């Protein structure tokens, strides 16, 4: 039995803070649209389809990103303001892809650390913690390389920005 996986569809609808699926979709579209000052895009390193929510497809197509979101509402704002942690994993294979995934994560950093998106609700990102995964040893596959980062996001719902 294979585990369920899914990708957030890439569409042109307004995707804001209205739901977790909308947040994933908006983050995915922002990551793919981000261009560095050097003209680099995430798709240059990963292609435009290799951003997954929670898990990669089977068999995995390297390199890829996975997104995982934890949301906590803030009591002093009547539950409207949320602090979210977005975990982004960049995974590659063989070991020679480490520079590729480090470069991809540099682009993710550039996008999410400067994020102020008010297209539908408000999503702001300013801090992160990032680390390269140590090399695996037996029985794991030592040719798999990875970088993991956790970004702190502040979310305000669409309802507060449309009144």
C-alpha positions as CSV (number, residue, x, y, z in Angstrom):
1,X,0.0,0.0,0.0
2,X,1.5,3.3,-1.0
3,X,1.2,6.4,1.3
4,X,-1.0,9.2,0.0
5,X,0.8,12.2,-1.5
6,X,-0.5,15.3,-3.2
7,X,0.7,18.4,-4.8
8,X,-0.9,21.8,-4.5
9,X,-2.3,22.7,-7.9
10,X,-0.7,25.6,-9.7
11,X,-3.6,27.8,-10.6
12,X,-4.3,31.5,-11.1
13,X,-7.0,31.9,-8.5
14,X,-6.4,34.2,-5.5
15,X,-4.8,32.0,-2.9
16,X,-4.5,33.6,0.5
17,X,-4.8,32.7,4.1
18,X,-8.4,31.4,3.9
19,X,-7.4,27.7,4.4
20,X,-4.3,25.5,4.9
21,X,-4.6,24.3,1.3
22,X,-4.8,28.0,0.1
23,X,-1.7,28.8,2.2
24,X,0.2,25.9,0.6
25,X,-0.9,26.9,-2.8
26,X,0.1,30.6,-2.3
27,X,3.5,29.6,-0.9
28,X,4.1,27.3,-3.8
29,X,3.2,30.0,-6.4
30,X,5.3,32.6,-4.6
31,X,8.3,30.3,-4.5
32,X,8.0,29.5,-8.2
33,X,7.5,33.2,-9.1
34,X,10.5,34.5,-7.1
35,X,13.5,35.7,-9.1
36,X,16.8,36.5,-7.4
37,X,18.8,39.6,-8.2
38,X,21.0,37.3,-10.3
39,X,17.9,36.2,-12.4
40,X,17.7,32.7,-10.9
41,X,14.4,30.9,-10.2
42,X,13.6,27.8,-8.2
43,X,12.4,26.1,-11.3
44,X,16.0,26.4,-12.7
45,X,17.1,23.9,-10.0
46,X,14.0,21.8,-9.3
47,X,11.7,22.1,-12.3
48,X,8.3,23.5,-11.7
49,X,6.6,20.4,-10.5
50,X,8.9,19.1,-7.8
51,X,7.3,21.0,-4.8
52,X,5.2,18.6,-2.7
53,X,3.2,18.9,0.5
54,X,4.3,16.6,3.3
55,X,5.7,13.8,1.1
56,X,7.3,13.1,-2.2
57,X,5.8,10.8,-4.9
58,X,6.9,7.2,-5.2
59,X,9.4,6.7,-6.7
60,X,11.0,10.1,-5.8
61,X,12.2,12.4,-8.6
62,X,15.3,14.2,-7.4
63,X,15.8,17.0,-6.5
64,X,12.6,18.0,-4.8
65,X,11.1,20.2,-2.0
66,X,8.5,19.2,0.6
67,X,6.5,21.7,2.6
68,X,4.9,21.1,6.0
69,X,3.0,23.7,7.9
70,X,2.1,24.0,11.6
71,X,-0.4,26.8,12.5
72,X,-1.1,28.3,16.0
73,X,-3.7,31.0,16.6
74,X,-2.8,33.9,18.9
75,X,-5.3,34.4,21.8
76,X,-4.8,38.1,22.1
77,X,-6.1,38.7,18.6
78,X,-9.3,36.7,19.1
79,X,-7.8,33.8,17.2
80,X,-7.4,35.8,14.0
81,X,-3.6,36.3,13.9
82,X,-1.7,33.1,13.5
83,X,2.0,32.2,13.9
84,X,2.9,29.4,11.5
85,X,6.0,27.4,11.1
86,X,6.7,26.3,7.6
87,X,9.2,23.5,7.3
88,X,10.9,23.2,3.9
89,X,13.0,20.2,3.0
90,X,15.2,20.1,-0.1
91,X,16.3,16.6,-1.0
92,X,18.7,15.4,-3.7
93,X,20.4,12.3,-4.9
94,X,23.3,11.5,-5.7
95,X,25.5,13.4,-3.2
96,X,26.7,15.6,-6.1
97,X,23.3,17.3,-6.0
98,X,24.2,19.0,-2.6
99,X,25.2,22.3,-4.3
100,X,21.9,22.2,-6.3
101,X,19.7,21.8,-3.3
102,X,21.7,24.4,-1.3
103,X,21.3,26.9,-4.1
104,X,17.6,26.0,-4.3
105,X,17.3,26.7,-0.6
106,X,19.1,30.0,-1.0
107,X,16.2,31.0,-3.4
108,X,13.6,29.8,-0.9
109,X,15.4,31.9,1.8
110,X,15.3,35.0,-0.5
111,X,11.6,34.5,-1.1
112,X,10.3,33.6,2.4
113,X,12.6,35.9,4.4
114,X,11.4,39.0,2.5
115,X,7.8,37.8,2.2
116,X,5.0,40.4,2.6
117,X,2.0,39.1,0.7
118,X,-1.3,40.8,1.0
119,X,-3.1,39.4,-2.1
120,X,-5.7,37.6,0.0
121,X,-5.2,38.1,3.7
122,X,-1.7,38.9,4.9
123,X,1.3,36.5,5.1
124,X,4.6,37.8,6.4
125,X,7.9,35.9,6.9
126,X,11.0,37.2,8.6
127,X,13.0,34.5,10.4
128,X,14.2,31.0,9.7
129,X,16.5,28.2,11.0
130,X,18.3,26.2,8.4
131,X,20.7,23.2,8.4
132,X,22.2,20.7,6.1
133,X,21.2,17.1,6.9
134,X,24.3,15.0,8.0
135,X,25.3,12.2,5.7
136,X,23.3,9.1,6.4
137,X,24.9,5.8,7.3
138,X,23.8,2.2,6.9
139,X,21.0,1.1,6.6
140,X,19.9,4.5,5.1
141,X,21.1,5.6,1.7
142,X,24.2,7.7,2.1
143,X,23.9,9.2,-1.4
144,X,20.8,11.2,-0.3
145,X,21.5,14.8,0.6
146,X,19.2,17.3,2.2
147,X,18.7,20.8,3.6
148,X,16.0,21.6,6.1
149,X,14.7,25.0,7.0
150,X,11.9,26.2,9.3
151,X,10.4,29.6,8.5
152,X,8.3,31.6,11.0
153,X,5.3,33.2,9.2
154,X,2.7,35.5,10.5
155,X,-0.8,35.0,9.0
156,X,-3.9,37.3,9.1
157,X,-7.1,36.0,7.6
158,X,-8.7,37.4,4.4
159,X,-11.7,38.5,6.4
160,X,-9.6,41.2,8.2
161,X,-8.2,42.6,5.0
162,X,-11.5,42.8,3.0
163,X,-13.7,44.8,5.4
